[in-house]
């Protein structure tokens, strides 16, 4: 004995049968629309079934269309809502930065190591002039005072160190 209400609408007792019959069809439609790799498909199916249950129980389904059409419409709307939410999230998400190429990172690390090795090979006075003038960006007069040499000599030694590094790095 089914529990049908007036005008051919399914009653509360028919709800279990409706869910058993339409769950596989809803699942198929959702997976087809959003892809099987998307884990959200099961949540969408659950939302559809919950909404169908609520609408049948509350009497919102008036039987003006078949139950299949009714469920198909709800399923289609849930899928569209899901896609809209996902695209809104993607549209509003901050743009990801450029991921460094692992090869570039290795190359850069090797370049730095070569540069440090080349700097170690410089004479101590040239290395100190290079460090104070170019790396610490001290004024030439300050470097001269710290090293106990003339300002023109600072420029000479720093430039010599730069040229030496270029030659060593070119090899």
MOQUI-V774060 format. One record per residue. N is the residue number from 1. RES is the residue in three letters. OMEGA is omega in whole degrees, -180 to 180 (NA if undefined). Layout:
((N RES OMEGA) (N RES OMEGA))
This chain:
((1 UNK 178) (2 UNK -179) (3 UNK -180) (4 UNK 175) (5 UNK -177) (6 UNK 176) (7 UNK 174) (8 UNK 178) (9 UNK 179) (10 UNK 177) (11 UNK -178) (12 UNK -180) (13 UNK 180) (14 UNK -174) (15 UNK 180) (16 UNK 179) (17 UNK 179) (18 UNK -180) (19 UNK 179) (20 UNK -178) (21 UNK -171) (22 UNK -179) (23 UNK 179) (24 UNK -180) (25 UNK 177) (26 UNK 179) (27 UNK 179) (28 UNK -179) (29 UNK -179) (30 UNK -180) (31 UNK 180) (32 UNK -176) (33 UNK -175) (34 UNK 177) (35 UNK -178) (36 UNK -180) (37 UNK -180) (38 UNK -177) (39 UNK -178) (40 UNK -174) (41 UNK -179) (42 UNK 178) (43 UNK 180) (44 UNK 178) (45 UNK 179) (46 UNK 178) (47 UNK 180) (48 UNK -178) (49 UNK 179) (50 UNK 180) (51 UNK 177) (52 UNK 180) (53 UNK -179) (54 UNK -177) (55 UNK 178) (56 UNK -178) (57 UNK -178) (58 UNK 180) (59 UNK 179) (60 UNK 175) (61 UNK -174) (62 UNK 179) (63 UNK 179) (64 UNK 174) (65 UNK 178) (66 UNK 179) (67 UNK 178) (68 UNK 178) (69 UNK 179) (70 UNK -179) (71 UNK 178) (72 UNK 180) (73 UNK 179) (74 UNK 180) (75 UNK -179) (76 UNK -180) (77 UNK 178) (78 UNK 180) (79 UNK 179) (80 UNK 178) (81 UNK -180) (82 UNK -179) (83 UNK 178) (84 UNK 179) (85 UNK -178) (86 UNK -179) (87 UNK 177) (88 UNK 178) (89 UNK -180) (90 UNK -179) (91 UNK -177) (92 UNK -179) (93 UNK 177) (94 UNK -179) (95 UNK -180) (96 UNK 178) (97 UNK 179) (98 UNK 178) (99 UNK -179) (100 UNK 177) (101 UNK -179) (102 UNK 180) (103 UNK 178) (104 UNK 179) (105 UNK 179) (106 UNK 180) (107 UNK 179) (108 UNK 179) (109 UNK 178) (110 UNK 179) (111 UNK 179) (112 UNK 179) (113 UNK 177) (114 UNK 179) (115 UNK 179) (116 UNK 178) (117 UNK 179) (118 UNK 179) (119 UNK 179) (120 UNK -178) (121 UNK 179) (122 UNK 173) (123 UNK -178) (124 UNK -178) (125 UNK 177) (126 UNK 179) (127 UNK -180) (128 UNK 179) (129 UNK 178) (130 UNK -178) (131 UNK -177) (132 UNK -174) (133 UNK -175) (134 UNK -176) (135 UNK 178) (136 UNK 177) (137 UNK 176) (138 UNK 176) (139 UNK -177) (140 UNK -180) (141 UNK 179) (142 UNK 178) (143 UNK 180) (144 UNK -180) (145 UNK -179) (146 UNK -177) (147 UNK 179) (148 UNK 179) (149 UNK 179) (150 UNK 180) (151 UNK 177) (152 UNK 180) (153 UNK 177) (154 UNK 180) (155 UNK -179) (156 UNK -177) (157 UNK -180) (158 UNK 179) (159 UNK 177) (160 UNK 179) (161 UNK 179) (162 UNK 180) (163 UNK 179) (164 UNK 179) (165 UNK 179) (166 UNK 180) (167 UNK -179) (168 UNK -179) (169 UNK 179) (170 UNK 179) (171 UNK NA))
